[in-house]
Amino acid sequence: MAVKNSFFQDLPSRKLIATAGAVFIFALVYIYKNQFHFEIYQDEIHYYATALRFSEQPIPSVELLKTFNELNTPLPFILGGWVVNLLGDDIRYLRLLNFLLSFIIILLFIWSSPNHSRRFWLCLFGLLVFPNYYLCSVHYYTDIIPMLAVLLGVIMYLKKQHWVACLYFIAAICSRQYALAFPAAIFLYECYLVYNQAENSKSAILKALGHATLYPYALACLSLLPWMLLWGGAAPAEEMRRQQYNTAVLYNGGFVLYASAILAFYYLLLETAFTRSWNYYTDYPRRYPKLFIGLVLLVLMLVFFFPARQTHNSYFDWPYLGYFDRLLEIMGITGIFKQLVFGSLMLATLMRFLSPAMSLTGFVVVVNLLLLGKAQLSWDKYIMPTIMVLWFLALFDQYWSLGTYRLHDQKTDSPA
């Protein structure tokens, strides 16, 4: 007689199927990449050198933390140094580290999702087809470590384990400064909920001060401050001068324009095609006429006065904003026509995530886009952590919302 509540009987079959599929895909990639025996690739040159430098000091000195030759916070290089000391001086092991952590991200998508999420396969597919996810998974780049920490932070937030989430977000910020966007988005979202439930502004402030959920995410955001005090800025001062970051414009609206277009191209088009929610965009001007006019004016201002152009100096002379920009150039879409394409996609992104009743995803998008205006360069992969979080939250139906307008009227799943 079969045991009714056996372990394997309780496991959702699609999670087992997805896990087996992920193992198969990653095994194929491992074979295709010749077990990571290939020439050092682009940014790996200096990332590898930095990891070797950190391997000389498993517990890095203040001087090393202050002067290492990178612009992002040092946790990926500290971990890289540990791997070098443990396994040997070979970049293959560092690539393997990223590869395994990338696989863990996929497993977290699979096993943290609700058992009956209607967008399970779409969310997995959406993350895996983002081209930079593959590139950052098979090379020793510094993106996968903060992405994993961010995802774990979001999972702990959904589980209401807020101080654990705080620790993961601090680890993410210690890996990449722009990970600040995620605890900041949660903090603002929680403030927004408190404000909506308060009778007036004074009441909202008092409720916020007594809202224990806010403090872990405020602390996570403040964890960037010690690094800035150590460096006297957003990154090691000497490296900022070498890469000419200190000569860049104070704020680059064109980078926000391009990042918004990337978000629409890699996320919004797939989401909208799957949910068949085109009518949301056609209804938006009627539902929110003043907001729509404001968004159109904002987009037009960026297109004509702050167009998307790549940083170009003696350190960085790549002419394109990223892969999507390069694709448009190949298609012959250049100049003002290209900027109008970016603007149209940005308008779609803003319509999707901005409304009088914003969800958590709206805050995640807005804070990330605003921070990318301070980036040194523009590149498609800079929006990758945002896309990862959006696909993950889409697994939970109550976050798959367009303000007060629902894509689906069916009963929602709740976070497990």
C-alpha positions as CSV (number, residue, x, y, z in Angstrom):
1,M,0.0,0.0,0.0
2,A,1.4,3.4,-1.0
3,V,2.2,6.0,1.6
4,K,-0.2,8.9,1.0
5,N,2.1,11.6,2.2
6,S,5.4,10.4,1.0
7,F,8.1,13.0,0.2
8,F,8.1,12.5,-3.6
9,Q,4.3,12.3,-3.7
10,D,4.1,15.7,-2.2
11,L,6.6,17.4,-4.5
12,P,4.9,19.3,-7.4
13,S,5.8,17.4,-10.6
14,R,6.6,20.5,-12.6
15,K,9.2,21.6,-10.1
16,L,10.9,18.2,-10.5
17,I,10.6,18.5,-14.2
18,A,12.0,22.1,-14.2
19,T,14.9,21.0,-11.9
20,A,15.8,18.2,-14.2
21,G,15.6,20.5,-17.2
22,A,17.8,23.0,-15.5
23,V,20.4,20.3,-14.7
24,F,20.3,19.2,-18.3
25,I,20.7,22.8,-19.7
26,F,23.6,23.7,-17.3
27,A,25.3,20.4,-18.1
28,L,25.1,21.2,-21.8
29,V,26.5,24.6,-21.2
30,Y,29.3,23.1,-19.1
31,I,30.2,20.7,-22.0
32,Y,29.8,23.4,-24.6
33,K,32.2,25.7,-22.8
34,N,34.8,22.9,-22.6
35,Q,34.6,22.8,-18.8
36,F,35.5,26.5,-18.8
37,H,38.8,26.0,-20.7
38,F,38.8,29.1,-22.9
39,E,40.6,32.3,-23.3
40,I,40.2,35.1,-20.7
41,Y,37.3,37.3,-21.8
42,Q,37.1,41.1,-21.7
43,D,36.5,42.3,-18.1
44,E,37.8,39.0,-16.7
45,I,41.3,40.3,-17.3
46,H,41.1,42.9,-14.5
47,Y,38.5,41.0,-12.4
48,Y,40.9,38.0,-12.2
49,A,43.8,40.2,-11.3
50,T,41.8,41.7,-8.5
51,A,40.8,38.3,-7.2
52,L,44.4,37.2,-7.1
53,R,45.3,40.4,-5.2
54,F,42.6,39.5,-2.6
55,S,43.9,36.0,-2.4
56,E,47.0,37.3,-0.8
57,Q,44.9,38.7,2.0
58,P,42.0,36.3,2.8
59,I,41.0,38.9,5.5
60,P,41.6,42.1,3.5
61,S,43.3,45.0,5.1
62,V,41.7,48.5,5.2
63,E,44.4,49.6,2.8
64,L,43.4,46.9,0.3
65,L,39.7,47.7,0.6
66,K,40.5,51.4,0.0
67,T,42.8,51.0,-3.0
68,F,41.8,48.0,-5.0
69,N,41.4,48.7,-8.7
70,E,37.7,48.2,-9.3
71,L,34.6,50.4,-9.1
72,N,32.2,48.0,-7.4
73,T,32.3,46.9,-3.7
74,P,34.7,44.1,-3.0
75,L,32.7,41.0,-1.8
76,P,33.0,39.2,-5.2
77,F,36.8,39.6,-5.1
78,I,37.0,38.5,-1.5
79,L,35.1,35.3,-2.4
80,G,37.2,35.0,-5.5
81,G,40.4,35.2,-3.4
82,W,39.1,32.4,-1.1
83,V,38.3,30.2,-4.1
84,V,41.9,30.8,-5.5
85,N,43.4,29.8,-2.1
86,L,41.1,26.8,-1.8
87,L,41.3,25.4,-5.3
88,G,44.2,27.0,-7.0
89,D,45.3,29.9,-9.3
90,D,43.0,29.1,-12.3
91,I,40.3,31.3,-13.6
92,R,38.2,28.2,-14.4
93,Y,37.4,27.8,-10.7
94,L,36.2,31.4,-10.5
95,R,34.0,30.8,-13.5
96,L,32.7,27.6,-11.9
97,L,31.8,29.7,-8.8
98,N,29.6,32.0,-10.9
99,F,28.2,29.1,-12.8
100,L,27.1,27.2,-9.6
101,L,25.6,30.4,-8.1
102,S,23.7,31.0,-11.3
103,F,22.3,27.5,-11.1
104,I,21.3,28.2,-7.5
105,I,19.3,31.3,-8.7
106,I,17.4,29.0,-11.0
107,L,16.7,26.5,-8.3
108,L,15.4,29.3,-6.0
109,F,13.0,30.4,-8.8
110,I,11.8,26.8,-9.0
111,W,11.5,25.9,-5.4
112,S,10.5,29.2,-3.9
113,S,7.6,29.6,-6.3
114,P,4.0,28.9,-5.2
115,N,2.9,25.4,-6.2
116,H,0.2,26.6,-8.6
117,S,1.7,29.8,-10.0
118,R,0.2,30.3,-13.5
119,R,3.4,32.0,-14.8
120,F,5.9,29.4,-13.6
121,W,7.3,28.5,-17.0
122,L,7.2,32.0,-18.4
123,C,9.2,33.4,-15.5
124,L,11.9,30.7,-15.8
125,F,12.0,31.3,-19.6
126,G,12.2,35.1,-19.2
127,L,15.2,34.9,-17.0
128,L,17.1,32.3,-19.0
129,V,16.7,34.0,-22.4
130,F,18.1,37.3,-21.1
131,P,21.5,37.1,-23.0
132,N,23.6,38.7,-20.2
133,Y,22.4,36.1,-17.8
134,Y,24.3,33.5,-19.8
135,L,27.3,35.7,-20.3
136,C,27.7,36.6,-16.6
137,S,27.1,32.9,-15.6
138,V,30.0,31.4,-17.6
139,H,32.6,34.2,-17.0
140,Y,34.1,35.5,-13.9
141,Y,32.0,38.7,-13.8
142,T,30.7,40.3,-10.6
143,D,27.0,40.3,-11.4
144,I,25.8,36.9,-10.3
145,I,26.9,37.2,-6.6
146,P,24.9,40.3,-5.9
147,M,22.0,39.0,-7.9
148,L,21.8,35.9,-5.7
149,A,22.0,38.0,-2.6
150,V,19.2,40.3,-3.9
151,L,17.0,37.3,-4.7
152,L,17.5,35.8,-1.3
153,G,16.7,39.2,0.2
154,V,13.4,39.4,-1.7
155,I,12.5,35.8,-0.8
156,M,13.1,36.6,2.9
157,Y,11.0,39.8,2.5
158,L,8.1,37.7,1.2
159,K,8.5,35.3,4.0
160,K,8.4,38.3,6.5
161,Q,11.9,37.4,7.8
162,H,13.0,41.0,7.5
163,W,16.2,41.0,9.5
164,V,17.4,38.0,7.5
165,A,16.5,39.9,4.4
166,C,18.5,42.8,5.7
167,L,21.6,40.7,5.9
168,Y,21.2,39.4,2.4
169,F,20.7,43.0,1.1
170,I,23.8,44.1,2.9
171,A,25.8,41.3,1.2
172,A,24.3,42.4,-2.1
173,I,25.4,46.0,-1.5
174,C,28.9,44.7,-0.5
175,S,29.0,43.2,-3.9
176,R,27.5,45.9,-6.1
177,Q,26.6,49.4,-4.9
178,Y,23.5,49.6,-7.1
179,A,21.9,46.7,-5.1
180,L,20.9,49.5,-2.8
181,A,17.9,50.0,-5.1
182,F,16.2,46.8,-3.8
183,P,16.0,47.5,-0.1
184,A,15.3,51.1,-0.9
185,A,12.4,50.0,-3.1
186,I,11.0,47.8,-0.3
187,F,11.4,50.6,2.2
188,L,9.5,53.1,0.0
189,Y,6.8,50.5,-0.8
190,E,6.3,49.9,2.9
191,C,6.1,53.7,3.5
192,Y,3.6,53.9,0.7
193,L,1.4,51.3,2.3
194,V,1.6,53.1,5.7
195,Y,0.7,56.4,4.1
196,N,-2.3,54.9,2.3
197,Q,-3.6,53.5,5.6
198,A,-3.0,56.7,7.6
199,E,-5.6,59.4,8.2
200,N,-3.2,62.3,7.5
201,S,0.5,63.1,7.1
202,K,1.2,63.3,10.9
203,S,-0.5,60.0,11.5
204,A,1.5,58.5,8.6
205,I,4.8,59.6,10.2
206,L,3.9,58.2,13.6
207,K,2.8,54.9,12.0
208,A,6.0,54.7,10.0
209,L,8.2,55.3,13.1
210,G,6.4,52.4,14.8
211,H,6.4,50.2,11.7
212,A,9.2,47.7,12.6
213,T,9.4,46.4,9.0
214,L,11.0,49.6,7.8
215,Y,14.1,49.4,10.0
216,P,15.8,46.4,8.5
217,Y,15.6,47.9,5.0
218,A,16.7,51.3,6.2
219,L,19.7,49.7,7.8
220,A,20.5,47.8,4.6
221,C,20.5,51.0,2.7
222,L,22.7,52.7,5.2
223,S,25.3,49.8,4.8
224,L,26.6,51.6,1.7
225,L,27.7,54.6,3.9
226,P,30.8,53.0,5.4
227,W,32.1,52.2,2.0
228,M,31.6,55.8,0.8
229,L,33.3,57.1,3.9
230,L,36.2,54.8,3.4
231,W,36.6,55.8,-0.3
232,G,35.5,59.4,0.0
233,G,33.0,58.8,-2.7
234,A,31.0,56.0,-4.4
235,A,34.1,53.9,-5.3
236,P,37.9,53.9,-4.7
237,A,39.0,57.4,-5.5
238,E,42.0,56.5,-7.6
239,E,40.1,54.0,-9.8
240,M,37.3,56.6,-10.3
241,R,40.0,59.0,-11.6
242,R,41.6,56.3,-13.8
243,Q,38.2,55.4,-15.4
244,Q,37.3,59.1,-15.6
245,Y,34.1,58.7,-13.6
246,N,34.8,61.9,-11.8
247,T,34.6,63.8,-15.2
248,A,31.2,62.3,-16.1
249,V,28.0,64.4,-16.2
250,L,26.4,64.8,-12.8
251,Y,23.3,62.8,-13.9
252,N,22.7,61.1,-17.2
253,G,19.0,61.1,-18.2
254,G,19.9,59.3,-21.4
255,F,21.0,56.2,-19.4
256,V,17.6,56.2,-17.8
257,L,16.0,56.4,-21.2
258,Y,18.0,53.4,-22.5
259,A,17.5,51.3,-19.4
260,S,13.8,51.8,-19.6
261,A,13.9,50.7,-23.3
262,I,15.9,47.6,-22.3
263,L,13.3,46.8,-19.6
264,A,10.5,47.0,-22.2
265,F,12.4,45.0,-24.8
266,Y,13.5,42.1,-22.6
267,Y,10.7,42.0,-20.1
268,L,7.6,44.0,-21.1
269,L,7.1,42.6,-24.6
270,L,7.3,39.0,-23.4
271,E,5.0,39.7,-20.4
272,T,2.4,41.5,-22.5
273,A,2.4,38.9,-25.3
274,F,1.9,36.1,-22.7
275,T,-0.9,37.9,-20.8
276,R,-2.5,39.4,-23.8
277,S,-2.9,42.6,-21.9
278,W,-2.5,45.1,-24.8
279,N,-5.8,46.7,-23.8
280,Y,-4.1,47.9,-20.6
281,Y,-1.9,50.2,-22.6
282,T,-4.7,51.5,-24.8
283,D,-6.9,52.1,-21.8
284,Y,-4.1,53.9,-19.8
285,P,-4.6,57.4,-21.3
286,R,-8.3,57.2,-20.5
287,R,-7.8,55.9,-16.9
288,Y,-5.0,58.2,-16.0
289,P,-5.1,61.2,-18.4
290,K,-3.0,63.7,-16.4
291,L,-0.4,61.1,-15.5
292,F,-0.2,59.9,-19.1
293,I,0.4,63.5,-20.4
294,G,3.1,64.0,-17.7
295,L,4.9,60.7,-18.8
296,V,4.7,61.7,-22.5
297,L,6.3,65.1,-21.7
298,L,9.0,63.5,-19.6
299,V,9.9,61.0,-22.4
300,L,9.9,63.8,-25.0
301,M,12.2,65.9,-22.9
302,L,14.7,63.0,-22.6
303,V,14.5,62.1,-26.2
304,F,15.2,65.6,-27.5
305,F,17.3,67.2,-24.8
306,F,19.0,64.3,-23.0
307,P,19.3,61.5,-25.6
308,A,20.8,58.2,-24.8
309,R,24.5,58.2,-25.7
310,Q,27.3,56.0,-24.5
311,T,30.1,57.4,-22.3
312,H,33.1,58.1,-24.6
313,N,36.5,59.0,-23.3
314,S,40.1,57.7,-23.4
315,Y,39.3,54.9,-21.0
316,F,36.1,53.7,-22.7
317,D,35.6,54.1,-26.4
318,W,32.9,51.5,-27.2
319,P,30.4,53.5,-29.3
320,Y,27.2,51.5,-28.5
321,L,25.0,51.7,-25.5
322,G,24.7,47.9,-25.4
323,Y,23.4,44.9,-27.4
324,F,20.0,46.3,-28.1
325,D,21.4,49.6,-29.3
326,R,23.8,47.6,-31.6
327,L,20.8,45.7,-32.9
328,L,19.0,48.9,-33.9
329,E,22.1,50.2,-35.6
330,I,22.4,47.0,-37.6
331,M,18.7,47.4,-38.6
332,G,19.6,50.9,-39.9
333,I,17.7,52.7,-37.1
334,T,19.9,55.6,-36.0
335,G,19.8,59.2,-34.9
336,I,16.6,60.7,-33.8
337,F,14.6,57.6,-35.0
338,K,16.6,55.4,-32.6
339,Q,15.9,57.9,-29.8
340,L,12.2,57.8,-30.6
341,V,12.3,54.0,-30.4
342,F,13.9,54.3,-27.0
343,G,11.3,56.9,-26.0
344,S,8.4,54.7,-27.1
345,L,9.6,51.8,-25.1
346,M,10.3,54.0,-22.1
347,L,6.7,55.3,-22.3
348,A,5.5,51.7,-22.3
349,T,7.7,50.9,-19.3
350,L,6.4,53.9,-17.3
351,M,2.8,53.1,-18.2
352,R,3.3,49.5,-17.0
353,F,4.8,50.4,-13.6
354,L,3.4,53.8,-12.7
355,S,-0.1,54.3,-11.6
356,P,-2.0,55.8,-8.6
357,A,-1.9,52.4,-6.9
358,M,1.7,51.1,-7.4
359,S,2.7,47.6,-6.6
360,L,6.1,46.6,-5.2
361,T,7.3,46.0,-8.8
362,G,6.6,49.7,-9.6
363,F,9.0,50.8,-6.8
364,V,11.6,48.3,-7.8
365,V,11.6,49.6,-11.4
366,V,11.5,53.3,-10.5
367,V,14.3,53.2,-8.0
368,N,16.5,51.1,-10.2
369,L,15.9,53.4,-13.2
370,L,16.7,56.5,-11.2
371,L,19.9,55.0,-9.8
372,L,21.1,54.0,-13.3
373,G,21.2,57.7,-14.2
374,K,24.3,57.8,-12.0
375,A,26.0,54.8,-13.7
376,Q,29.5,55.2,-15.3
377,L,28.4,53.5,-18.5
378,S,25.3,52.2,-20.1
379,W,24.9,48.5,-20.7
380,D,22.1,46.0,-21.1
381,K,23.2,43.9,-18.2
382,Y,22.8,46.7,-15.7
383,I,19.0,46.2,-15.8
384,M,19.4,42.4,-15.3
385,P,18.9,42.3,-11.5
386,T,15.7,44.3,-11.9
387,I,14.4,41.9,-14.6
388,M,15.3,38.9,-12.3
389,V,13.3,40.4,-9.4
390,L,10.3,41.2,-11.7
391,W,10.2,37.7,-13.0
392,F,10.4,36.3,-9.5
393,L,7.7,38.5,-8.2
394,A,5.6,37.6,-11.2
395,L,5.5,34.0,-9.8
396,F,3.2,35.4,-7.0
397,D,0.0,36.6,-8.6
398,Q,-0.7,39.5,-6.2
399,Y,2.5,41.2,-7.5
400,W,1.5,40.6,-11.1
401,S,-0.6,43.8,-11.1
402,L,-0.9,47.0,-13.1
403,G,-1.9,49.4,-10.4
404,T,-5.6,49.0,-9.8
405,Y,-6.0,47.2,-13.1
406,R,-5.6,43.4,-13.0
407,L,-4.3,41.4,-15.8
408,H,-6.2,38.4,-14.5
409,D,-9.3,38.2,-12.3
410,Q,-8.6,34.7,-11.1
411,K,-7.9,33.9,-7.5
412,T,-4.3,34.9,-6.6
413,D,-1.6,32.7,-5.1
414,S,0.0,33.8,-1.8
415,P,3.7,33.7,-1.1
416,A,4.7,30.4,0.5
